[in-house]
């Protein structure tokens, strides 16, 4: 589904509205009224969010800093 794929890239409701040529309020209504659309958006965003969280974690634990002293 297009909404799912676009949400994988981090699309907000505003982005989806531009993509589908509707207002963000319409996207809100579609999410509330159409379970399949809501699921596609939610799953796409969950995967995108997990990727960001994983990347941040890897940066946090994988970063090594060598301290050099000058005299």
PyMOL commands that set and color helices and strands:
alter all, ss='L'
color gray80, all
select helices_A, chain A and resi 2-8+13-20+24-33+35-62
alter helices_A, ss='H'
color red, helices_A
deselect
rebuild
show_as cartoon
